Amino acid sequence: MSGHSKWSTIKRKKGANDAQRAKIFTKISREILVAVKAGGPDPDNNSSLKDAIAKGRAANMPNDNIARTIKKAAGSTDGDNYETVVYEGYGPSGVAVIVNTLTDNRNRTAANVRHYFDKFGGNLGTNGCVSFMFDQKGVIIIENDGIDEDEITMDALEAGAEDLTVEEDCIEITTDPSSFHIVRDALEAKYTLSSAEVSMVPQTMTQLTDESQIVLMQRLLDNLDDDDDVQDVYHNWDMPEDAE
């Protein structure tokens, strides 16, 4: 659930095996749980829950699973101890990495994240060491299945989007975080969204040319993604297509 190429990430998640899907669903369920605890079970009155539900649908999480998770969260005390902790650091060759976690044990999570950075050629830094290299943006992805480019451009800009990029297989729309929900809701009424979330978008990309560094960077991202406490990973590595 990471990186600058959102569509490649979505494709990877859609093709995930059963074990990977189960892990993704568990993370999204935790996010739904915390959102319900903080703002109630009605997504129309809880933007965080609405965001988590959208993330679940983008990952092909069954609606029944989402509904059960919301119902369970509304009637339990689970999730009261979870907190969001953000880590920043550098991967191989100085690739900037931001790790968003949702944890009930700071010590465990910090130790695991530090271990991944140390093991795979990077180092964990202090808060703020790389976040200035990213802009917080709403990112909306729509699968390009013959959509009229002029029409969707007009629809997106009229809704308040900042920019739109049309690629062969997808259309990527960016918004200011403050207008993200308005733009998403407007487009969702007319188009099928593949993904919609507030993300950290890198200002510049870093290329890796050394094969050993590429392998280490991929392993760092894989291990972070596999950690139960890690919700999102953002980086500025210009990933080669065969690493996505």
Phi, psi and omega in degrees: 000055195209171169089176184277334183267087186297321184294321179296324178294317179298316180299320180296318180293321180295329180267010183294151176282178186300319181295318179294318178298318180299320180292318178298315180297323179297318180294317180292323177299320178296319179295319176297316180304310182294321180296318179296317179299324184277327189224006178094169189272000182263109182297336179292338179245011183218095186295327179295319177294319179298320178296316181294321178296318178298321178295320178297317180294324177297330179269010181064032175287126183302143180300327178297320178297316180298313182297318180296320181295318178296315181297317180295317182296324183291339183243017182227171177258000177299142178097349181295334185263359181283143176221152178273128177230130182251131177244146178231145180191190183236134173272192177306140179059026173080017176299130181281133183225132173240131183239116175265127180237158174230110192223152172251010179207093183303318184297316179298312183296315180298318180296317181294314182297316178299320180299316181297315179298314182296319186288329187245041167079018179237192174208140179283133182250194180265162178301129180097353185290333179231347186297336178292347178274000183236154172245136175281123182221150166281131181236121181241128181245130176236129179295131182273094180247045179094020179294140177291119186297317180296320182294313182289327176299314179295317180297317183293314182292322178295329179284343178115013179292153178274319187206161179214133179237125180258123175242175186299320186251354182203164174239124182251124182243131178245147181222163167291142181306326183291336181252005184304311185295324179295313181294315180301313182297322180294317182285327181296333179289343185238332184236160174269116183274133175275332180197145176205115181199159172277126190230167173258111185259123182292143179282325177222157182252153178245128178262143174246130181250339179279125185300323180294324178291323177297316179297316180296318181295318179296321179291324176299312180296319180297317181292322176296315180298326183281345182287130184299331184277345184272122180267314183216146175231127178242142181209168179244029175282127175280085189293133171293153185301325183283356177260355185276000000 
